[in-house]
Amino acid sequence: MTGDTPTRSQGLFWFGLAGLAGAVMTGLGEGLIQMVPGGVFTDPAYGYFLEISRSRLMVGHFLAIASAPLYLMGYWHLTGNLLPASPKIRFIIFAVCAWAFILATVWMGQRALLAATVQAIQVGGADPDLLARQVSLHEPLVNALRIVTTAFSIVWIAVILKGVSRYPRWMALFSPAALLALIFGFYTVAPEFGWLVLPTAMNTAHAVLFILSLLNVRKASEL
């Protein structure tokens, strides 16, 4: 590829490992905050938070917040391998994705507070209207991430199918949006098992994506 050097490719590989670590550890933190057996994660009142202890909220909160910024390194890896010969376009796409994940980190930082509010309402220690106000400030942040992830997935598919990335064309099947749809579909069809992955859907999807990317990039560098 134009402008490629072994050092540059190796650097991108380490960025990918950092992104994978971020996805796994953020997922562990998010799971601690909101994963409960048989939880109804579409509940608008967030009833599943009633099952989470204060200690779990604390550990999950700080683990997720400390790990989520590693996604920026992961997307430097993805965009670098997706558009190795187009540094300007690659940087624009990376910047938009980084912006979305920064907003998502802020969203993540509010989850424990949201859980504490739900628990306080349950025992009469908070006004239910407080939850509605928090949600109105909370959900737009993750919606921005969902929109950018969808847009990135469209670019991912188009560029890989065009054959100008470092990825084989079959990798177009594994866009972030497609992986997320698979997870949500699994939860819809089999909620008795789907609860194990739905609360960390974004992180699970990206962990799979980073693993596939790292394997393909390493394989390509050995050819």
Accessible surface in RSA format (square Angstrom, percent):
REM  Atomic radii and reference values for relative SASA: ProtOr
REM  Chains: A
REM  Algorithm: Lee & Richards
REM  Probe-radius: 1.40
REM  Slices: 20
REM RES _ NUM      All-atoms   Total-Side   Main-Chain    Non-polar    All polar
REM                ABS   REL    ABS   REL    ABS   REL    ABS   REL    ABS   REL
RES MET A   1   115.13  59.6  56.99  37.7  58.13 138.4  49.77  42.3  65.35  86.6
RES THR A   2   105.23  74.8  89.99  91.2  15.24  36.3  66.89  89.9  38.34  58.0
RES GLY A   3    44.98  55.5   0.00   N/A  44.98  55.5  34.18  93.8  10.80  24.2
RES ASP A   4    45.52  31.9  21.99  21.9  23.54  55.7  14.60  34.4  30.92  30.8
RES THR A   5    62.14  44.2  58.62  59.4   3.51   8.4  56.71  76.2   5.43   8.2
RES PRO A   6   120.91  88.1 107.93  98.4  12.98  47.2 116.87  96.5   4.04  25.1
RES THR A   7   109.35  77.8 104.25 105.7   5.10  12.1  69.92  93.9  39.43  59.6
RES ARG A   8   131.03  55.0 120.89  61.6  10.14  24.1  44.16  60.4  86.87  52.6
RES SER A   9    25.98  22.0  24.02  32.1   1.96   4.5  15.47  32.9  10.51  14.7
RES GLN A  10   110.42  61.7 104.25  76.2   6.17  14.7  27.04  57.6  83.39  63.2
RES GLY A  11    27.96  34.5   0.00   N/A  27.96  34.5  27.35  75.1   0.61   1.4
RES LEU A  12    10.05   5.6   9.13   6.5   0.92   2.3   9.13   6.4   0.92   2.5
RES PHE A  13    27.36  13.7  27.36  16.9   0.00   0.0  27.36  16.6   0.00   0.0
RES TRP A  14   152.93  61.4 147.91  71.6   5.02  11.8 138.60  73.9  14.33  23.2
RES PHE A  15    70.28  35.2  69.88  43.3   0.40   1.0  70.07  42.5   0.20   0.6
RES GLY A  16     0.00   0.0   0.00   N/A   0.00   0.0   0.00   0.0   0.00   0.0
RES LEU A  17    59.62  33.2  55.17  39.5   4.46  11.2  55.47  39.0   4.15  11.2
RES ALA A  18    19.15  17.6  11.59  17.9   7.56  17.2  18.60  26.2   0.56   1.5
RES GLY A  19     0.00   0.0   0.00   N/A   0.00   0.0   0.00   0.0   0.00   0.0
RES LEU A  20    35.91  20.0  35.91  25.7   0.00   0.0  35.91  25.2   0.00   0.0
RES ALA A  21    39.45  36.3  32.40  50.0   7.05  16.0  39.14  55.1   0.31   0.8
RES GLY A  22     0.00   0.0   0.00   N/A   0.00   0.0   0.00   0.0   0.00   0.0
RES ALA A  23     0.96   0.9   0.00   0.0   0.96   2.2   0.00   0.0   0.96   2.6
RES VAL A  24    70.69  46.5  63.58  57.6   7.11  17.1  68.96  59.9   1.73   4.7
RES MET A  25    68.50  35.5  68.50  45.3   0.00   0.0  35.37  30.1  33.13  43.9
RES THR A  26     2.99   2.1   2.99   3.0   0.00   0.0   2.99   4.0   0.00   0.0
RES GLY A  27     9.26  11.4   0.00   N/A   9.26  11.4   7.73  21.2   1.53   3.4
RES LEU A  28   105.96  59.0 100.31  71.8   5.66  14.2 103.20  72.5   2.77   7.4
RES GLY A  29     0.00   0.0   0.00   N/A   0.00   0.0   0.00   0.0   0.00   0.0
RES GLU A  30    11.82   6.8  11.82   8.9   0.00   0.0   0.12   0.2  11.70   9.6
RES GLY A  31     8.27  10.2   0.00   N/A   8.27  10.2   7.58  20.8   0.69   1.5
RES LEU A  32    59.32  33.0  57.70  41.3   1.63   4.1  58.24  40.9   1.08   2.9
RES ILE A  33     0.04   0.0   0.04   0.0   0.00   0.0   0.04   0.0   0.00   0.0
RES GLN A  34    10.60   5.9  10.60   7.7   0.00   0.0   0.30   0.6  10.29   7.8
RES MET A  35    45.41  23.5  41.86  27.7   3.55   8.5  16.46  14.0  28.95  38.4
RES VAL A  36     7.48   4.9   7.45   6.7   0.03   0.1   7.48   6.5   0.00   0.0
RES PRO A  37   108.43  79.0  88.09  80.3  20.35  74.0  88.48  73.1  19.95 124.0
RES GLY A  38    54.32  67.0   0.00   N/A  54.32  67.0  30.74  84.4  23.58  52.8
RES GLY A  39     9.78  12.1   0.00   N/A   9.78  12.1   7.07  19.4   2.72   6.1
RES VAL A  40    90.32  59.4  86.27  78.1   4.05   9.8  86.27  75.0   4.05  11.0
RES PHE A  41    31.16  15.6   9.49   5.9  21.68  56.4   9.49   5.8  21.68  62.0
RES THR A  42   105.47  75.0  79.75  80.9  25.72  61.3  68.73  92.3  36.74  55.5
RES ASP A  43    41.21  28.9  33.96  33.8   7.25  17.1  10.36  24.4  30.85  30.8
RES PRO A  44   119.25  86.9  96.14  87.6  23.12  84.0 107.19  88.5  12.07  75.0
RES ALA A  45    56.73  52.2  51.34  79.2   5.39  12.3  54.10  76.2   2.63   7.0
RES TYR A  46    21.83  10.2  21.83  12.4   0.00   0.0  12.36   9.3   9.47  11.7
RES GLY A  47    23.42  28.9   0.00   N/A  23.42  28.9  18.48  50.7   4.93  11.0
RES TYR A  48    17.32   8.1   8.41   4.8   8.91  23.2   6.74   5.1  10.57  13.0
RES PHE A  49     0.00   0.0   0.00   0.0   0.00   0.0   0.00   0.0   0.00   0.0
RES LEU A  50    70.82  39.4  43.73  31.3  27.08  68.1  44.17  31.0  26.64  71.7
RES GLU A  51   122.92  70.6  96.86  73.3  26.05  62.0  26.42  51.1  96.50  78.8
RES ILE A  52     5.53   3.1   0.00   0.0   5.53  13.3   0.75   0.5   4.78  13.0
RES SER A  53    55.73  47.1  43.56  58.1  12.17  28.0  50.47 107.5   5.27   7.4
RES ARG A  54   197.53  82.9 190.51  97.1   7.02  16.7  65.98  90.2 131.54  79.7
RES SER A  55    75.21  63.6  66.74  89.1   8.46  19.5  51.53 109.7  23.67  33.2
RES ARG A  56    73.19  30.7  70.67  36.0   2.52   6.0  39.67  54.2  33.52  20.3
RES LEU A  57    11.18   6.2  11.17   8.0   0.01   0.0  11.18   7.8   0.00   0.0
RES MET A  58   106.36  55.1 105.33  69.7   1.03   2.4  73.37  62.4  32.99  43.7
RES VAL A  59    88.80  58.4  81.78  74.0   7.02  16.9  87.72  76.2   1.08   2.9
RES GLY A  60     0.00   0.0   0.00   N/A   0.00   0.0   0.00   0.0   0.00   0.0
RES HIS A  61    40.21  22.0  40.21  27.9   0.00   0.0  20.00  20.6  20.21  23.5
RES PHE A  62   121.66  60.9 118.53  73.4   3.14   8.2 119.09  72.2   2.58   7.4
RES LEU A  63    54.35  30.3  48.52  34.7   5.82  14.6  53.20  37.4   1.15   3.1
RES ALA A  64     0.00   0.0   0.00   0.0   0.00   0.0   0.00   0.0   0.00   0.0
RES ILE A  65    49.89  28.4  48.05  35.8   1.84   4.4  48.05  34.6   1.84   5.0
RES ALA A  66    78.30  72.0  48.17  74.3  30.13  68.5  58.63  82.6  19.68  52.1
RES SER A  67     3.17   2.7   2.28   3.0   0.89   2.1   0.89   1.9   2.28   3.2
RES ALA A  68     7.60   7.0   6.90  10.7   0.70   1.6   6.90   9.7   0.70   1.8
RES PRO A  69    67.21  49.0  61.13  55.7   6.08  22.1  62.64  51.7   4.57  28.4
RES LEU A  70    46.98  26.2  46.78  33.5   0.20   0.5  46.98  33.0   0.00   0.0
RES TYR A  71     5.72   2.7   5.63   3.2   0.09   0.2   5.63   4.2   0.09   0.1
RES LEU A  72    46.69  26.0  45.19  32.3   1.50   3.8  46.38  32.6   0.31   0.8
RES MET A  73    71.65  37.1  69.79  46.2   1.86   4.4  55.67  47.3  15.98  21.2
RES GLY A  74     0.00   0.0   0.00   N/A   0.00   0.0   0.00   0.0   0.00   0.0
RES TYR A  75     2.18   1.0   2.18   1.2   0.00   0.0   1.25   0.9   0.93   1.1
RES TRP A  76    75.56  30.3  75.56  36.6   0.00   0.0  60.11  32.1  15.45  25.1
RES HIS A  77     0.00   0.0   0.00   0.0   0.00   0.0   0.00   0.0   0.00   0.0
RES LEU A  78     0.00   0.0   0.00   0.0   0.00   0.0   0.00   0.0   0.00   0.0
RES THR A  79     0.00   0.0   0.00   0.0   0.00   0.0   0.00   0.0   0.00   0.0
RES GLY A  80     0.93   1.1   0.00   N/A   0.93   1.1   0.01   0.0   0.92   2.1
RES ASN A  81     0.86   0.6   0.86   0.8   0.00   0.0   0.00   0.0   0.86   0.8
RES LEU A  82     0.00   0.0   0.00   0.0   0.00   0.0   0.00   0.0   0.00   0.0
RES LEU A  83    14.55   8.1  13.33   9.5   1.23   3.1  13.97   9.8   0.58   1.6
RES PRO A  84    17.31  12.6   0.13   0.1  17.17  62.4   3.97   3.3  13.33  82.9
RES ALA A  85    53.23  48.9  30.26  46.7  22.98  52.3  31.67  44.6  21.57  57.1
RES SER A  86    35.87  30.3  30.39  40.6   5.48  12.6   8.68  18.5  27.19  38.1
RES PRO A  87    89.43  65.2  85.18  77.6   4.25  15.4  86.61  71.5   2.81  17.5
RES LYS A  88   172.54  84.2 166.39 102.1   6.15  14.6 114.02 102.6  58.52  62.3
RES ILE A  89    97.78  55.6  97.63  72.7   0.15   0.4  97.63  70.3   0.15   0.4
RES ARG A  90    28.63  12.0  28.63  14.6   0.00   0.0   2.16   3.0  26.47  16.0
RES PHE A  91   112.20  56.1 112.20  69.5   0.00   0.0 112.20  68.0   0.00   0.0
RES ILE A  92   110.26  62.7 108.47  80.8   1.79   4.3 110.17  79.3   0.09   0.3
RES ILE A  93    27.08  15.4  24.82  18.5   2.26   5.4  27.03  19.5   0.05   0.1
RES PHE A  94    30.51  15.3  30.51  18.9   0.00   0.0  30.51  18.5   0.00   0.0
RES ALA A  95    42.06  38.7  34.10  52.6   7.95  18.1  36.99  52.1   5.07  13.4
RES VAL A  96    72.01  47.4  69.20  62.6   2.81   6.8  71.99  62.6   0.02   0.0
RES CYS A  97     2.92   2.2   2.89   3.2   0.03   0.1   0.16   0.4   2.77   3.0
RES ALA A  98    10.25   9.4   9.61  14.8   0.65   1.5  10.25  14.4   0.00   0.0
RES TRP A  99   132.93  53.3 129.93  62.9   3.00   7.1 111.02  59.2  21.91  35.6
RES ALA A 100     0.00   0.0   0.00   0.0   0.00   0.0   0.00   0.0   0.00   0.0
RES PHE A 101     8.92   4.5   8.17   5.1   0.75   2.0   8.17   5.0   0.75   2.2
RES ILE A 102    92.34  52.5  91.21  68.0   1.13   2.7  92.21  66.4   0.13   0.3
RES LEU A 103    41.03  22.9  41.03  29.4   0.00   0.0  41.03  28.8   0.00   0.0
RES ALA A 104    11.47  10.6  10.16  15.7   1.32   3.0  10.42  14.7   1.05   2.8
RES THR A 105    25.27  18.0  23.46  23.8   1.81   4.3  21.70  29.1   3.57   5.4
RES VAL A 106    75.65  49.8  67.61  61.2   8.05  19.4  74.52  64.8   1.13   3.1
RES TRP A 107    23.21   9.3  23.21  11.2   0.00   0.0  23.21  12.4   0.00   0.0
RES MET A 108    11.78   6.1  11.76   7.8   0.02   0.1  11.76  10.0   0.02   0.0
RES GLY A 109    23.97  29.6   0.00   N/A  23.97  29.6  11.38  31.2  12.59  28.2
RES GLN A 110    55.61  31.1  54.31  39.7   1.29   3.1  22.84  48.6  32.77  24.9
RES ARG A 111    10.70   4.5  10.70   5.5   0.00   0.0   0.06   0.1  10.64   6.4
RES ALA A 112    16.24  14.9  14.47  22.3   1.78   4.0  14.78  20.8   1.47   3.9
RES LEU A 113   108.37  60.4 103.28  73.9   5.10  12.8 106.76  75.0   1.61   4.3
RES LEU A 114     2.10   1.2   1.82   1.3   0.28   0.7   1.86   1.3   0.23   0.6
RES ALA A 115     0.00   0.0   0.00   0.0   0.00   0.0   0.00   0.0   0.00   0.0
RES ALA A 116    46.06  42.3  39.98  61.7   6.08  13.8  41.69  58.7   4.37  11.6
RES THR A 117     7.50   5.3   3.67   3.7   3.83   9.1   3.65   4.9   3.86   5.8
RES VAL A 118    10.18   6.7   8.46   7.7   1.73   4.2   8.80   7.6   1.38   3.8
RES GLN A 119    45.89  25.7  42.54  31.1   3.35   8.0  21.87  46.6  24.01  18.2
RES ALA A 120    30.19  27.8  25.52  39.4   4.67  10.6  29.66  41.8   0.53   1.4
RES ILE A 121    42.19  24.0  31.40  23.4  10.79  26.0  31.40  22.6  10.79  29.3
RES GLN A 122   120.98  67.6  93.15  68.1  27.83  66.3  21.59  46.0  99.39  75.4
RES VAL A 123   123.09  81.0  87.48  79.2  35.61  85.8  96.70  84.0  26.38  71.6
RES GLY A 124    68.53  84.5   0.00   N/A  68.53  84.5  32.93  90.4  35.60  79.7
RES GLY A 125    60.40  74.5   0.00   N/A  60.40  74.5  29.56  81.1  30.84  69.1
RES ALA A 126    26.32  24.2   6.94  10.7  19.38  44.1  18.90  26.6   7.43  19.7
RES ASP A 127    88.17  61.8  76.31  75.9  11.87  28.1  33.30  78.4  54.88  54.7
RES PRO A 128    89.37  65.1  82.77  75.4   6.60  24.0  83.10  68.6   6.27  39.0
RES ASP A 129    72.47  50.8  66.09  65.8   6.38  15.1  24.49  57.6  47.98  47.8
RES LEU A 130    58.21  32.4  58.21  41.6   0.00   0.0  58.21  40.9   0.00   0.0
RES LEU A 131    22.91  12.8  22.91  16.4   0.00   0.0  22.91  16.1   0.00   0.0
RES ALA A 132    59.21  54.4  46.04  71.0  13.17  30.0  53.32  75.1   5.89  15.6
RES ARG A 133   124.65  52.3 121.63  62.0   3.02   7.2  62.86  85.9  61.79  37.4
RES GLN A 134    32.77  18.3  29.86  21.8   2.91   6.9  21.22  45.2  11.55   8.8
RES VAL A 135    38.36  25.2  38.04  34.4   0.32   0.8  38.04  33.1   0.32   0.9
RES SER A 136    72.88  61.6  50.52  67.4  22.36  51.5  49.59 105.6  23.29  32.6
RES LEU A 137   130.76  72.8 119.36  85.4  11.40  28.6 122.09  85.7   8.67  23.3
RES HIS A 138     1.42   0.8   1.42   1.0   0.00   0.0   1.11   1.1   0.31   0.4
RES GLU A 139    39.71  22.8  39.71  30.0   0.00   0.0  24.97  48.3  14.74  12.0
RES PRO A 140    72.99  53.2  63.79  58.1   9.20  33.4  66.72  55.1   6.26  38.9
RES LEU A 141    34.43  19.2  34.13  24.4   0.30   0.8  34.43  24.2   0.00   0.0
RES VAL A 142     8.72   5.7   8.72   7.9   0.00   0.0   8.72   7.6   0.00   0.0
RES ASN A 143    61.60  42.5  61.15  59.1   0.45   1.1  17.76  42.7  43.84  42.4
RES ALA A 144    17.60  16.2  12.82  19.8   4.78  10.9  16.95  23.9   0.65   1.7
RES LEU A 145     7.70   4.3   7.70   5.5   0.00   0.0   7.70   5.4   0.00   0.0
RES ARG A 146   117.57  49.4 114.37  58.3   3.20   7.6  45.85  62.7  71.72  43.5
RES ILE A 147   123.64  70.4 119.09  88.7   4.54  11.0 122.54  88.2   1.10   3.0
RES VAL A 148    14.28   9.4  13.77  12.5   0.51   1.2  14.21  12.3   0.07   0.2
RES THR A 149     3.90   2.8   2.29   2.3   1.61   3.8   3.35   4.5   0.55   0.8
RES THR A 150    70.66  50.3  70.58  71.5   0.09   0.2  48.91  65.7  21.75  32.9
RES ALA A 151    51.67  47.5  47.62  73.5   4.05   9.2  50.57  71.2   1.11   2.9
RES PHE A 152     4.86   2.4   1.00   0.6   3.86  10.0   4.13   2.5   0.73   2.1
RES SER A 153     3.27   2.8   3.27   4.4   0.00   0.0   3.27   7.0   0.00   0.0
RES ILE A 154   113.68  64.7 111.46  83.0   2.22   5.3 112.61  81.1   1.07   2.9
RES VAL A 155    47.25  31.1  45.08  40.8   2.17   5.2  47.25  41.1   0.00   0.0
RES TRP A 156     0.00   0.0   0.00   0.0   0.00   0.0   0.00   0.0   0.00   0.0
RES ILE A 157    66.44  37.8  66.44  49.5   0.00   0.0  66.44  47.8   0.00   0.0
RES ALA A 158    58.23  53.5  46.37  71.6  11.85  27.0  53.48  75.3   4.75  12.6
RES VAL A 159    19.73  13.0  18.91  17.1   0.82   2.0  19.73  17.1   0.00   0.0
RES ILE A 160     0.04   0.0   0.00   0.0   0.04   0.1   0.00   0.0   0.04   0.1
RES LEU A 161    96.14  53.5  83.74  59.9  12.40  31.2  83.95  59.0  12.19  32.8
RES LYS A 162   154.89  75.6 128.82  79.0  26.07  62.1  80.93  72.8  73.96  78.8
RES GLY A 163    36.36  44.8   0.00   N/A  36.36  44.8   8.57  23.5  27.79  62.2
RES VAL A 164    64.60  42.5  57.89  52.4   6.71  16.2  61.86  53.7   2.74   7.4
RES SER A 165     7.84   6.6   0.01   0.0   7.82  18.0   0.00   0.0   7.84  11.0
RES ARG A 166    34.50  14.5  19.62  10.0  14.88  35.4  21.54  29.4  12.96   7.9
RES TYR A 167    10.58   4.9   0.00   0.0  10.58  27.5   1.04   0.8   9.54  11.8
RES PRO A 168    49.24  35.9  35.21  32.1  14.03  51.0  48.38  39.9   0.85   5.3
RES ARG A 169   140.18  58.9 131.91  67.2   8.28  19.7  51.16  69.9  89.02  54.0
RES TRP A 170   122.11  49.0 112.44  54.4   9.67  22.7 102.68  54.7  19.43  31.5
RES MET A 171     0.00   0.0   0.00   0.0   0.00   0.0   0.00   0.0   0.00   0.0
RES ALA A 172     7.97   7.3   4.79   7.4   3.17   7.2   5.05   7.1   2.92   7.7
RES LEU A 173   130.50  72.7 116.04  83.0  14.47  36.4 120.12  84.4  10.38  27.9
RES PHE A 174    62.33  31.2  62.33  38.6   0.00   0.0  62.33  37.8   0.00   0.0
RES SER A 175     1.54   1.3   1.54   2.1   0.00   0.0   0.00   0.0   1.54   2.2
RES PRO A 176     0.10   0.1   0.00   0.0   0.10   0.3   0.10   0.1   0.00   0.0
RES ALA A 177    31.74  29.2  25.95  40.0   5.79  13.2  27.83  39.2   3.91  10.4
RES ALA A 178    43.03  39.6  29.21  45.1  13.81  31.4  37.21  52.4   5.82  15.4
RES LEU A 179    12.84   7.1  12.12   8.7   0.72   1.8  12.42   8.7   0.42   1.1
RES LEU A 180    24.46  13.6  24.46  17.5   0.00   0.0  24.46  17.2   0.00   0.0
RES ALA A 181    64.98  59.7  50.07  77.3  14.92  33.9  57.65  81.2   7.34  19.4
RES LEU A 182   125.14  69.7 118.88  85.0   6.26  15.7 124.21  87.2   0.93   2.5
RES ILE A 183    17.52  10.0  15.97  11.9   1.55   3.7  17.52  12.6   0.00   0.0
RES PHE A 184   103.27  51.7 102.79  63.7   0.48   1.2 103.04  62.5   0.23   0.7
RES GLY A 185    31.49  38.8   0.00   N/A  31.49  38.8  30.79  84.5   0.71   1.6
RES PHE A 186    92.04  46.0  84.28  52.2   7.76  20.2  89.95  54.5   2.08   6.0
RES TYR A 187    29.26  13.7  28.81  16.4   0.45   1.2  19.29  14.5   9.96  12.3
RES THR A 188   107.35  76.4  83.53  84.7  23.82  56.8  66.60  89.5  40.75  61.6
RES VAL A 189   128.90  84.8 100.33  90.8  28.57  68.8 106.17  92.2  22.73  61.6
RES ALA A 190    14.88  13.7  14.87  23.0   0.00   0.0  14.88  21.0   0.00   0.0
RES PRO A 191    63.58  46.3  61.03  55.6   2.54   9.2  61.25  50.6   2.33  14.5
RES GLU A 192   106.96  61.4  88.04  66.6  18.92  45.0  55.80 107.9  51.16  41.8
RES PHE A 193   116.47  58.3 115.88  71.8   0.59   1.5 115.88  70.3   0.59   1.7
RES GLY A 194     0.00   0.0   0.00   N/A   0.00   0.0   0.00   0.0   0.00   0.0
RES TRP A 195    43.88  17.6  43.88  21.2   0.00   0.0  34.21  18.2   9.67  15.7
RES LEU A 196    90.29  50.3  80.19  57.4  10.09  25.4  80.19  56.3  10.09  27.2
RES VAL A 197    40.48  26.6  40.40  36.6   0.08   0.2  40.48  35.2   0.00   0.0
RES LEU A 198    14.98   8.3   8.02   5.7   6.96  17.5   8.02   5.6   6.96  18.7
RES PRO A 199     7.11   5.2   0.00   0.0   7.11  25.8   4.25   3.5   2.85  17.7
RES THR A 200    11.94   8.5  11.86  12.0   0.08   0.2   4.97   6.7   6.97  10.5
RES ALA A 201     8.28   7.6   5.97   9.2   2.31   5.3   5.97   8.4   2.31   6.1
RES MET A 202    32.60  16.9  29.81  19.7   2.80   6.7  29.81  25.3   2.80   3.7
RES ASN A 203     6.37   4.4   5.87   5.7   0.50   1.2   1.73   4.2   4.65   4.5
RES THR A 204    40.01  28.5  35.09  35.6   4.92  11.7  30.77  41.3   9.24  14.0
RES ALA A 205     0.61   0.6   0.00   0.0   0.61   1.4   0.61   0.9   0.00   0.0
RES HIS A 206     0.26   0.1   0.02   0.0   0.25   0.6   0.25   0.3   0.02   0.0
RES ALA A 207    16.72  15.4  16.72  25.8   0.00   0.0  16.72  23.5   0.00   0.0
RES VAL A 208    57.99  38.2  57.11  51.7   0.88   2.1  57.95  50.4   0.04   0.1
RES LEU A 209     0.00   0.0   0.00   0.0   0.00   0.0   0.00   0.0   0.00   0.0
RES PHE A 210     0.00   0.0   0.00   0.0   0.00   0.0   0.00   0.0   0.00   0.0
RES ILE A 211    78.48  44.7  77.25  57.6   1.23   3.0  78.31  56.4   0.17   0.5
RES LEU A 212    35.21  19.6  35.21  25.2   0.00   0.0  35.21  24.7   0.00   0.0
RES SER A 213     0.00   0.0   0.00   0.0   0.00   0.0   0.00   0.0   0.00   0.0
RES LEU A 214    10.36   5.8   9.80   7.0   0.56   1.4  10.08   7.1   0.28   0.7
RES LEU A 215   114.21  63.6 108.81  77.8   5.41  13.6 109.72  77.1   4.50  12.1
RES ASN A 216    16.39  11.3  12.35  11.9   4.04   9.7   2.28   5.5  14.11  13.6
RES VAL A 217     7.73   5.1   6.95   6.3   0.78   1.9   7.00   6.1   0.73   2.0
RES ARG A 218   110.08  46.2 109.08  55.6   1.00   2.4  28.99  39.6  81.09  49.1
RES LYS A 219   134.81  65.8 132.97  81.6   1.85   4.4  76.76  69.1  58.05  61.8
RES ALA A 220    44.32  40.8  29.78  46.0  14.54  33.1  30.92  43.5  13.40  35.5
RES SER A 221    74.99  63.4  34.83  46.5  40.16  92.5  39.75  84.7  35.24  49.4
RES GLU A 222   127.68  73.3  90.86  68.7  36.82  87.7  42.47  82.2  85.20  69.6
RES LEU A 223   174.31  97.1 110.16  78.8  64.16 161.3 140.81  98.9  33.51  90.2
END  Absolute sums over single chains surface
CHAIN  1 A    11073.7       9427.5       1646.2       8279.5       2794.2
END  Absolute sums over all chains
TOTAL         11073.7       9427.5       1646.2       8279.5       2794.2
